[in-house]
Amino acid sequence: MMNSFPKPIPLMEERSWQQLLSHTVDTPQALLECLDLPNSLLEGAETGSQLFPLKVPQPFIDKMEKGNPDDPLLKQVLPLAAEAATVPGFVSDPLNESESNPLDGLIHKYNGRVLLILSGACAVNCRYCFRREFPYSSNRLGSEQWDAILNYLKADHSIHEVIFSGGDPLATSDTRLQRMLSDLEAIPHLRRLRIHTRLPVVIPQRITTELASILGGTRFQTAMVLHANHPNEIDGLLGDAVNRLKQQGITVLNQAVLLKGINDDLNTLVALSESLFQYGILPYYLFTLDPVKGAAHFDLPDEAAIQLHQQLQAKLPGYLVPKLAREIPDRPSKTLLA
């Protein structure tokens, strides 16, 4: 009998987005080894990862500086013992989404638009994620749930925009996305499609020519809202992905979260806006931290956020200044802070 050997994993540059997504680093020990970081970080990382699993794909790791425990991309994904602290006001459902979840997989908070949880999966687990304790298991979109959502949308003619979210909506297959878009196109009063995703930032290979064609091939006005917090996340691979989207007429925006110790200084925020625009992405929102349990160490006082935003306005033209906002439960829109 011939010996059976496991199939070798392709070189990173040869891997498809599916392979990159399925071979993420998911243990603190492996992440520290990838980046030549000391084992003194291991105990805290293991404590934090028990509360919220570590997950980070190789293309995002490749943007980090080896041997630097203060790398701003690493600090977004490395679990810490501080996540176990109980901090007043930091809760499991900081945006009170459970009160706006009338159907499995659907969140309806704001007039004229609904958000659909296409997938509970992400390519990366950001430690500040406001949905780190979201009940994805009870919001799965099977055929029965999808039919209920379509009926909900058909019955409410005030809804003009559908937002694909998650998890990450691009963690699902092209075939499923195409089928869902076809169903939504059959509802006449829907006009716009918005896709909120971090996947193209951490795995730019996800934006294939085929996906861009699918997203740009509907009758909808389509916008993709990326999530990059630091200029080191922006590179030519992402630029190529954005170019494929823009060739299909898709508007590309970015929203960032203001994070203590990562992007809470003027030079970083200026560089972020300029890097985004260099690759055709418009800064959209700069959010203050949602007070989710486990993320208090990222928090910055609103007063400091407002001061930073004022400095940003003095440095950049208006079209490069994102709106500074906080999402406050039960309000009819985002709350602008400046």
Secondary structure, DSSP 8 states (H G I E B T S, - for coil): -----------GGG--HHHHHHT-B-SHHHHHHHTT--GGGHHHHHHHHHHS---B-HHHHTTS-TT-TT-TTHHHH---GGGG---TT-BS-TT-GGGG--BTTEE--STTEEEEEEES--SS--TT-TTTT--GGGS---HHHHHHHHHHHHH-TT--EEEEEES-GGGS-HHHHHHHHHHHHTSTT--EEEEE-SHHHH-GGG--HHHHHHHHSSSSEEEEEE---SGGG--HHHHHHHHHHHHTT-EEEEEEE--TTTT-SHHHHHHHHHHHHHTT-EEEEEE----BTT-GGG---HHHHHHHHHHHHHHS-GGG--EEEE--TT-SS-EE--
